[in-house]
Amino acid sequence: MELSRSDLKRRCYKFSLEIIGLTDTLPNKRSAWIITDQLIRSATSIGANIVEARASSSRLEFKKFYEIALKSANETKYWLELLRDAGLADKNIIDRLLDEAIQLANMLASGVLKLKGKKF
């Protein structure tokens, strides 16, 4: 069964809330602040761009917002890996969030390819 756009939006929203919750548990260190800022921006951008896509005036604009959401998902994976590998957060929590980021990125990539008319 294919994931509907509203399900994707819901998952992105939930993911954003989980990222915010994670960042509230990070140590009060300069390195964590910087990564936290970037992580929150990229993670919340995924869902925000999906919402923007719905208000698009053309298929091209819709595709562009999905491409931006995909880039944000990929950036989010980077920041999560950095947090994990720097030992700033619990590995199990990061791995669970990283798995969700990978799934979201895969769904977005599939959608972008479909919008571009390419087989995947």
N, C-alpha and C positions, 0 to 999 in steps of 0.2 A: 504494500500500500504506500502510495506516495505521500510525503509529508506536505500538508497544506501550508500556504503562506502564513496563515494565522498561527499554526503550530510552531513554525519557525520563529515568528515574532515572539510568541510566548516563551519559547526556549531561550531566545536571546535576552529577553527581559529578566527571566529567572537567572540566567548566567551573569548578567550585570549585577544583580542583587548579591549573588554569591561572591563575586569578585570584591564588591564593596565590603561585604562581611569579612572576607579574608584580609583585606588591607587594614581593617580596624584592629586586627590581631598582630600585625607586624611590629617588630621592635622599633623603638623611638631612636632611630639612627639615620644619619644623613643619607646613606646609600639606600635604605629602605624608603625614605621619603621620595627620592628621585624616581625609583622604580615604581613605587605606588602611584605617583602622579601619571606616569606614562601608561601603566597598566590600566588604571581606571579610564583614562582617555580612550585607549584603543578598544577595551572591552565594551564600553558603553556605546562606542561609535558603531559597532556591528549592528545592534538593534535600531539605533537612531537612523542609520542609512536605509535599513529595510523599511522603516516607517516613511522616510522621505521618498523611497521608490514608489510607494503606493500613491503618492500625490503627483507622480510624474505626468508630464503632458505628452510624452512620446515613448515609444519602445526603446529608442536610443538612450533617452534620459534614464529610464527604468534600469536598463542594463548598466549604465554608468554607476548608479547608486549601488547596485549589487556588486560591481567590481570594487568599489570603495569598501563595502562591507567585508568582502573577501580579504582585501589588503589589511583591514583592521583585525580580522580574525588571525591572519598570519602573524601580524605584529604582536598580538596578544599571546600567542604561543611562545614567541621569543621572550617576552617579559616574564612569563610564568616559568620557563626553563631557567632563566637567569636567577629568579628568586629561589628556585629549588637548588640549583647548583651552587649558589652563594651561601646556602644554609640559613636563609632568612625566614623560611617558612617550613611547616611540616610537609615532608615529602609525599605522604599519602594524600593529603588535601590537594596539593599542587598537581599530583598525577591525575586525580579525579577531575579537576578543573581543566587540565591539559587535554584529557580525553574528550571532554565536552567541546573544547575549543577546536580540536581536530575534527570532530563530527560536524560542527557548525561550518567550518571551513570547507569540508567535503561537500556538504549540501549546497553551500553558496557556489562553489566551483562547478558543481553539476548544473546549477541553474544558469550560471554565466555561459557555460558551454552550450547549453540548450538555447539560450537567447542569441548566441552567435551563430546558431545553426550547425554546430559541430557535433559529431557523434562522440560519445564518451564511453 
